Amino acid sequence: MTIPLRNQIFEKIKESNSLTDVELYKSLTKDGLNLPEDKFNKLLLDLEILGLIKVAWFTKDERRIEVAMIEKEEDPIEKQNKEVMEKDYEASFPGVDK
């Protein structure tokens, strides 16, 4: 079973955390993946749409590619439940005052 190209490209980007499209293309070619430029750009676009990477123009002919940091929003109800559970746990020890 082969690994999809999208996953292979994402793994390369994760390894270096940030690189240019030229560096990525050379690295993929070095590993034996000869992709046409349009296919390479399509895969980068797919990864960007999925929210896994960010692509920005670095110079006129180069793009900077980096892993997108996914920020997890904390649910206010979960936060409140966690605080209540911590208070209940602390209150479960009789005779211990703060």
Backbone as ProteinMPNN parsed JSONL, in Angstrom:
{"seq_chain_A": "MTIPLRNQIFEKIKESNSLTDVELYKSLTKDGLNLPEDKFNKLLLDLEILGLIKVAWFTKDERRIEVAMIEKEEDPIEKQNKEVMEKDYEASFPGVDK", "coords_chain_A": {"N_chain_A": [[0.844, -1.177, 0.0], [0.656, 2.147, -0.896], [1.72, 5.369, 0.269], [-0.265, 8.253, 0.163], [0.501, 11.028, -2.004], [-0.009, 13.573, -0.968], [0.189, 13.171, 1.803], [2.893, 12.469, 1.993], [4.14, 14.818, 1.174], [3.237, 16.556, 3.179], [4.468, 15.402, 5.423], [7.163, 15.918, 4.83], [7.158, 18.699, 5.037], [6.467, 18.991, 7.724], [8.753, 17.903, 8.919], [10.744, 19.849, 8.513], [9.474, 22.103, 9.36], [9.393, 24.731, 8.299], [9.884, 25.912, 5.059], [10.945, 26.692, 1.677], [9.098, 26.564, -1.436], [10.759, 25.758, -3.487], [12.859, 24.44, -2.149], [11.388, 22.328, -1.035], [10.45, 21.026, -3.344], [12.892, 20.193, -4.472], [13.731, 18.463, -2.461], [11.748, 16.48, -2.579], [12.204, 15.519, -5.159], [14.733, 14.49, -4.807], [14.108, 12.336, -3.218], [12.964, 10.72, -5.052], [10.479, 11.359, -6.083], [9.103, 12.567, -8.747], [7.294, 15.113, -9.642], [4.95, 16.771, -11.749], [4.821, 20.331, -12.17], [2.249, 21.502, -11.972], [0.758, 19.529, -10.632], [2.152, 19.428, -8.226], [1.634, 22.031, -7.239], [-1.135, 21.817, -6.96], [-1.348, 19.889, -4.942], [-0.178, 21.29, -2.819], [-2.055, 23.344, -2.583], [-4.318, 21.843, -1.831], [-3.48, 20.936, 0.71], [-3.301, 23.383, 1.989], [-5.954, 24.259, 1.914], [-7.101, 22.342, 3.541], [-6.172, 23.261, 5.912], [-3.748, 22.544, 6.977], [-1.266, 23.544, 6.26], [0.456, 26.703, 5.705], [0.81, 28.93, 3.067], [2.79, 31.4, 1.678], [3.812, 34.165, -0.323], [7.23, 34.533, -0.795], [9.383, 35.577, -2.283], [9.383, 36.965, -5.602], [9.395, 34.656, -7.152], [9.361, 32.557, -5.359], [7.796, 30.658, -2.766], [6.919, 30.619, 0.66], [6.533, 27.958, 2.821], [4.854, 26.672, 5.547], [4.046, 24.813, 8.527], [0.759, 24.905, 9.683], [-0.332, 26.238, 12.68], [-2.565, 24.787, 14.745], [-4.982, 26.055, 16.691], [-6.62, 25.148, 19.543], [-9.776, 25.807, 20.649], [-10.971, 26.463, 23.87], [-13.716, 25.054, 25.39], [-16.164, 26.833, 27.122], [-17.949, 25.618, 28.913], [-16.761, 23.132, 29.383], [-14.466, 24.054, 30.674], [-15.555, 25.17, 32.989], [-16.681, 22.855, 34.138], [-14.343, 21.423, 34.662], [-13.123, 23.065, 36.582], [-15.005, 22.857, 38.672], [-14.813, 20.118, 39.225], [-12.175, 20.021, 40.158], [-12.401, 21.586, 42.488], [-14.218, 20.014, 43.952], [-12.658, 17.745, 44.301], [-10.567, 18.745, 45.896], [-12.078, 19.433, 48.103], [-12.742, 16.978, 49.054], [-10.963, 16.044, 50.891], [-11.021, 15.767, 54.179], [-10.585, 18.031, 56.92], [-8.397, 19.406, 55.99], [-7.214, 22.51, 55.568], [-6.944, 25.508, 53.688]], "CA_chain_A": [[0.0, 0.0, 0.0], [1.475, 3.341, -0.981], [1.276, 6.545, 1.009], [-0.661, 9.299, -0.783], [1.475, 12.103, -2.195], [-0.335, 14.664, -0.054], [0.763, 12.833, 3.103], [4.348, 12.514, 1.887], [4.526, 16.224, 1.141], [2.998, 17.122, 4.507], [5.515, 14.895, 6.317], [8.377, 16.682, 4.516], [6.993, 20.044, 5.58], [6.523, 18.869, 9.182], [10.133, 17.644, 9.314], [11.531, 21.073, 8.541], [8.595, 23.097, 9.957], [9.255, 25.867, 7.404], [10.806, 25.852, 3.94], [10.395, 27.288, 0.46], [8.585, 25.567, -2.377], [11.903, 25.253, -4.247], [13.522, 23.454, -1.281], [10.502, 21.17, -0.929], [10.451, 20.328, -4.624], [14.192, 19.523, -4.586], [13.74, 17.363, -1.5], [10.898, 15.42, -3.117], [12.911, 14.959, -6.31], [15.837, 13.705, -4.238], [13.514, 11.092, -2.712], [12.454, 9.937, -6.174], [9.121, 11.773, -6.463], [9.143, 13.57, -9.802], [5.936, 15.599, -9.866], [4.804, 17.946, -12.607], [4.621, 21.534, -11.36], [0.826, 21.719, -11.696], [0.353, 18.55, -9.609], [2.79, 19.896, -6.994], [0.865, 23.187, -6.779], [-2.462, 21.328, -6.56], [-1.199, 19.235, -3.64], [0.034, 22.356, -1.835], [-3.344, 23.999, -2.412], [-5.16, 20.928, -1.045], [-3.018, 20.976, 2.105], [-3.642, 24.692, 2.543], [-7.412, 24.276, 2.107], [-7.377, 21.503, 4.717], [-5.716, 23.978, 7.097], [-2.559, 21.901, 7.527], [-0.095, 24.373, 5.987], [0.255, 28.078, 5.245], [1.685, 29.254, 1.938], [2.848, 32.842, 1.447], [4.864, 34.519, -1.267], [8.482, 34.912, -0.145], [9.915, 36.473, -3.302], [8.547, 36.912, -6.795], [9.355, 33.299, -7.697], [9.398, 31.54, -4.298], [6.768, 30.701, -1.736], [7.298, 30.068, 1.96], [5.552, 26.968, 3.26], [5.059, 26.29, 6.947], [2.965, 24.061, 9.152], [-0.223, 25.772, 10.343], [-0.562, 25.912, 14.086], [-3.999, 24.657, 15.001], [-5.292, 26.458, 18.059], [-7.848, 24.518, 20.011], [-10.551, 26.681, 21.515], [-11.454, 25.765, 25.056], [-15.145, 25.189, 25.583], [-16.395, 27.417, 28.45], [-18.637, 24.653, 29.785], [-15.725, 22.175, 29.796], [-13.604, 24.75, 31.631], [-16.311, 25.27, 34.235], [-16.766, 21.502, 34.696], [-13.022, 21.08, 35.172], [-12.927, 23.819, 37.82], [-15.882, 22.264, 39.691], [-14.233, 18.826, 39.594], [-10.989, 20.291, 40.97], [-12.866, 22.046, 43.803], [-14.786, 18.845, 44.628], [-11.548, 16.875, 44.677], [-9.891, 19.37, 47.03], [-12.992, 19.39, 49.235], [-12.92, 15.595, 49.5], [-9.991, 15.771, 51.951], [-11.52, 16.422, 55.386], [-9.609, 18.53, 57.882], [-7.292, 20.128, 55.342], [-7.611, 23.899, 55.27], [-5.991, 26.246, 52.867]], "C_chain_A": [[0.889, 1.239, 0.0], [0.858, 4.483, -0.194], [0.892, 7.617, 0.001], [0.368, 10.435, -0.834], [1.245, 13.255, -1.224], [0.283, 14.414, 1.323], [2.283, 12.914, 3.082], [4.843, 13.959, 1.89], [4.339, 16.852, 2.518], [4.06, 16.659, 5.504], [6.828, 15.641, 6.093], [8.317, 18.076, 5.127], [7.087, 20.004, 7.102], [7.95, 18.654, 9.676], [10.931, 18.934, 9.458], [10.765, 22.247, 9.148], [8.377, 24.324, 9.065], [10.309, 25.767, 6.309], [10.166, 26.522, 2.734], [9.908, 26.183, -0.457], [9.714, 24.967, -3.207], [12.638, 24.177, -3.441], [12.701, 22.182, -1.178], [10.523, 20.353, -2.211], [11.759, 19.563, -4.83], [14.267, 18.317, -3.663], [12.905, 16.187, -1.997], [11.555, 14.736, -4.305], [14.05, 14.066, -5.847], [15.337, 12.353, -3.726], [12.868, 10.256, -3.819], [11.042, 10.28, -6.593], [9.216, 12.9, -7.486], [7.717, 13.964, -10.157], [5.941, 16.725, -10.883], [4.46, 19.151, -11.726], [3.154, 21.765, -11.026], [0.298, 20.766, -10.629], [0.899, 18.958, -8.239], [1.995, 21.066, -6.408], [-0.523, 22.78, -6.296], [-2.395, 20.672, -5.182], [-0.967, 20.262, -2.532], [-1.277, 23.083, -1.542], [-4.29, 23.138, -1.573], [-4.781, 20.973, 0.432], [-3.372, 22.305, 2.768], [-5.144, 24.791, 2.815], [-7.797, 23.444, 3.331], [-6.922, 22.164, 6.018], [-4.473, 23.384, 7.724], [-1.298, 22.738, 7.329], [-0.531, 25.79, 5.64], [1.269, 28.327, 4.142], [1.613, 30.758, 1.724], [3.984, 33.13, 0.477], [6.052, 35.082, -0.506], [9.219, 35.907, -1.034], [8.995, 36.349, -4.512], [8.363, 35.487, -7.303], [9.336, 32.2, -6.636], [8.275, 31.763, -3.297], [7.306, 30.071, -0.461], [6.16, 29.163, 2.425], [5.864, 26.611, 4.7], [3.832, 25.562, 7.476], [2.047, 25.048, 9.863], [-0.411, 25.303, 11.774], [-2.065, 25.918, 14.335], [-4.245, 24.975, 16.474], [-6.639, 25.867, 18.453], [-8.547, 25.478, 20.967], [-11.083, 25.866, 22.687], [-12.939, 26.087, 25.241], [-15.393, 25.748, 26.989], [-17.087, 26.461, 29.418], [-17.649, 23.607, 30.286], [-14.817, 22.789, 30.849], [-14.282, 24.829, 32.998], [-16.418, 23.902, 34.913], [-15.441, 21.089, 35.315], [-12.758, 21.779, 36.501], [-13.756, 23.225, 38.954], [-15.31, 20.931, 40.163], [-12.982, 19.013, 40.463], [-11.376, 20.731, 42.38], [-13.44, 20.879, 44.607], [-13.686, 17.909, 45.113], [-10.834, 17.434, 45.901], [-10.76, 19.309, 48.276], [-13.159, 17.985, 49.79], [-11.915, 15.192, 50.58], [-10.423, 16.505, 53.231], [-10.372, 16.887, 56.282], [-8.422, 19.246, 57.26], [-7.794, 21.51, 54.966], [-6.516, 24.566, 54.444], [-5.425, 27.404, 53.622]], "O_chain_A": [[1.789, 1.35, 0.832], [-0.358, 4.556, -0.015], [1.651, 7.872, -0.934], [1.014, 10.752, 0.164], [2.2, 13.844, -0.717], [0.832, 15.329, 1.937], [2.895, 13.376, 4.045], [5.844, 14.28, 2.531], [5.199, 17.605, 2.973], [4.503, 17.444, 6.342], [7.529, 15.964, 7.052], [9.306, 18.57, 5.668], [7.712, 20.874, 7.709], [8.322, 19.162, 10.733], [11.699, 19.096, 10.406], [11.361, 23.289, 9.421], [7.289, 24.9, 9.072], [11.489, 25.561, 6.594], [8.988, 26.878, 2.763], [10.256, 25.015, -0.284], [9.645, 23.8, -3.594], [12.997, 23.13, -3.98], [13.248, 21.08, -1.228], [10.605, 19.126, -2.168], [11.749, 18.426, -5.302], [14.801, 17.273, -4.037], [13.305, 15.032, -1.853], [11.475, 13.516, -4.447], [14.3, 13.011, -6.429], [16.051, 11.352, -3.791], [12.292, 9.203, -3.547], [10.452, 9.554, -7.394], [9.39, 14.062, -7.118], [7.02, 13.248, -10.876], [6.85, 17.555, -10.877], [3.872, 18.994, -10.657], [2.838, 22.181, -9.911], [-0.528, 21.161, -9.806], [0.208, 18.852, -7.226], [1.715, 21.084, -5.209], [-1.029, 23.34, -5.324], [-3.281, 20.874, -4.352], [-1.499, 20.12, -1.432], [-1.573, 23.399, -0.389], [-4.985, 23.655, -0.698], [-5.65, 21.039, 1.302], [-3.701, 22.351, 3.953], [-5.555, 25.347, 3.834], [-8.713, 23.806, 4.069], [-7.248, 21.686, 7.104], [-4.162, 23.678, 8.878], [-0.366, 22.658, 8.129], [-1.693, 26.054, 5.331], [2.443, 27.977, 4.27], [0.529, 31.328, 1.605], [4.993, 32.425, 0.459], [5.909, 35.985, 0.319], [9.631, 36.97, -0.569], [7.951, 35.7, -4.443], [7.302, 35.143, -7.824], [9.299, 31.019, -6.984], [7.865, 32.892, -3.024], [8.062, 29.1, -0.509], [4.992, 29.55, 2.422], [7.003, 26.287, 5.034], [2.731, 25.684, 6.938], [2.522, 25.935, 10.572], [-0.621, 24.119, 12.036], [-2.738, 26.933, 14.153], [-3.784, 24.268, 17.37], [-7.651, 26.065, 17.781], [-7.972, 25.905, 21.969], [-11.572, 24.748, 22.526], [-13.345, 27.249, 25.245], [-14.881, 25.192, 27.96], [-16.826, 26.501, 30.62], [-17.677, 23.229, 31.457], [-14.44, 22.121, 31.811], [-13.656, 24.584, 34.029], [-16.262, 23.801, 36.13], [-15.418, 20.471, 36.38], [-12.235, 21.172, 37.435], [-13.267, 23.1, 40.077], [-15.319, 20.64, 41.359], [-12.758, 18.245, 41.399], [-10.759, 20.306, 43.357], [-13.181, 20.764, 45.805], [-13.773, 17.349, 46.205], [-10.528, 16.694, 46.836], [-10.247, 19.151, 49.384], [-13.673, 17.822, 50.896], [-12.016, 14.094, 51.128], [-10.219, 17.713, 53.356], [-9.336, 16.23, 56.387], [-7.515, 19.655, 57.985], [-8.695, 21.652, 54.139], [-5.339, 24.214, 54.514], [-4.599, 28.145, 53.087]]}, "name": "protein", "num_of_chains": 1, "seq": "MTIPLRNQIFEKIKESNSLTDVELYKSLTKDGLNLPEDKFNKLLLDLEILGLIKVAWFTKDERRIEVAMIEKEEDPIEKQNKEVMEKDYEASFPGVDK"}
